[in-house]
C-alpha cells in the first residue's frame, strides 16, 4: 500500500507541475483550456499534498523518520490547568 501511495504522490506532483505550466503559459483567449489545466493542476496539488502527509505520518509511525519536535498534548493540558487555577506557569 505504501508503494502505491508513493507512486500516486509522484504522479500527482508531476501532474501539478505539467498542468500548472500549461495553465500559466496558455493564451488568455483560451478560457476553456486554461480552466481545465488550472483545475487539473489544483487536483494534482491536492492529491500530492494528501499523499505527502500520509507518507510523512507513516514514516514517523514506523520509525523510519524521526518524529516531529512537538509538545505532547498532555503537557499542554497540564499547563493550561495550572494557569487557570493560578498555579505556576
N, C-alpha and C positions, 0 to 999 in steps of 0.2 A: 504494500500500500504506500509506503513512504517513497519508493522509487517512482510510482505513478504520480504522486503529488509533486515530486521534484521535476519530473518531465513536464507536467502541467504548468509548473512555475516558469520553466524556461520558455515554453511555447507561449504562455500568456504575456510575458515581458517582451518576447520577440514581436508579438502582435501589437503590443502597445507602441513599441518604437517604430515599427513599419507603418502602421496606420496613422500614428501621430505625425510622422514625417509627411505622409501623403496629405493629411489634413492641413498641415502648416504650409505646404508648398502648392496646394491646389489654387486654381483661379477663383477669384471672388464670384465670378458668374456661374460657376458650377456648384450651385447650392446643394443639390441632392447628393453629389459625390462628396462634398465637404462634410455634410451632415452624417452620411454613412461612415466615412473614415473617422470622424470625431467620435461617433458612438462606439465603433469598434475599438478605438484607442482607449476610451474610458472603460469599456468592458475588459480589455486586456489588463489595464492598470488595476482594476478592482479584483480580478481573479488573481493577478500576480501578487498583490498585497495580501490577499486572504491566504494563498498558499505559502507565501513567505512567512507570515506569522505562524501558520501551522507548523512549518518546518522548524522555526526557532523554538516554539513551545516543545516540540517533540525532542529536539536535540538537548534542550535543557533538562527535560524529564528523564532522558536515558543516560545523562551524564556525559554525553559526547561534547557538549559545550558547557562552560561554567554558567551557573545561574546568574541572573542579573542582580546587581547590588541594590536590593530594595529593602526597606524596613519591613519586618514581619507585621502582619495585621494585628496580632495580639499585642505587640508593643505599642502600636498606635492607639488601640482601645484602652490600654492601661494608662497611657499618658493623658488621654482625654478625660478619663475618670478622675485622675489626680488633680487636673486643673479645674474640673468642675466642682470638686469637693473642697478646694482650697489647699490641697496638698502641694508637695514640691513638684516643680515642673522639670 
